[in-house]
Amino acid sequence: MFQTASKKTKARFCDNCGTEIAAGDRYCSYCGQSLAITALTGGNVGAGLLLEDNIISALNFINKLKAEKEDVYWEVLDSGHGDHKVWPQSQFLLYALFTKLGLHDQNYLASAARIICNNDLTVWAVDRLIRAGERFCILLGDTEDFYLKDCRLGSVLPHSDENALLLLYRLLTNEKTDADNLFGNLEEMWDDEVNMLGMDAADRSKEKPQYAVYKTSLFGIAAKAIGNSKWASIVQSRLRQLQTGSGPCSGGWKTEMLPRGTLDGAENIETTALSIIALLP
């Protein structure tokens, strides 16, 4: 089970798999690696920032998704669901999530490192013609591998999730004006009736039009990045309301909401991980 952050002043981790090394040991008890040991001290690592209960609950849900193979995660919990698969891009997203959590509690850095060791993140994504890490790498500040890096300045894309990710890229490449324009476009898409980011072309074109919850989460991440505390707070409050509160998938987020306001779909890695990142301080 994931726990709230605890304060640590010094720890050593294996550079090969990320496992914490006991004091005095010169090898990793997890992978057997010797010499590849790094000390992590100072800075924000292990700063002991307490995580809110919604995040802890979500992390416990993700923990339930672990497959039989160490540090590989199913996309959804129900073994009879069509998406009960290992999606490479979601393994990368969990790597990004645990890396971000590592700024608050260094134990999560070990989880991130083990995902890298036990997954091939260079393979193709399940539903996109990109490599597994080329979409959400921007969450870790990687502009070189980002799949939208060649978009022209001034571009507004038809899909709101891509506009939110492109906004993060523009901020990292110091194109603040373009980032502001992209944020304005996202802001205009907010649907007051359901209190979520509105449907884009892809959502409306489905046989059963739906609001995608993860796009609201990405809007919250974009709001935090651009420094708009008003919208960040609005999204965070809404995500807390949408989180599954009971049952086997308690702590996760369902993928969609129907126009009449009923949540639909299954709680999955992508929506849950992005919602956690949106809720992080």
Secondary structure, 3 states (H helix, E strand, C coil): CCCCCCCCCEEEEECCCCCEECCCCCECCCCCCECCEEEEECCCCCCCCCCCHHHHHHHHHHHHCECCCCCCECCECCCCCCCCCCCHHHHHHHHHHHHHHCCCCCHHHHHHHHHHHHCCCCCECCCCCCECCCCHHHHHCCCCCCCCCCCCCCCCCCCHHHHHHHHHHHHHCCCHHHHHHHHHHHHHCEECCCCEECCCHHHHCCCCCCEEHHHHHHHHHHHHHHCCHHHHHHHHHHHHHHCCCCCCCCCCCEEEECCCCCEEEEEEHHHHHHHHHHHCC
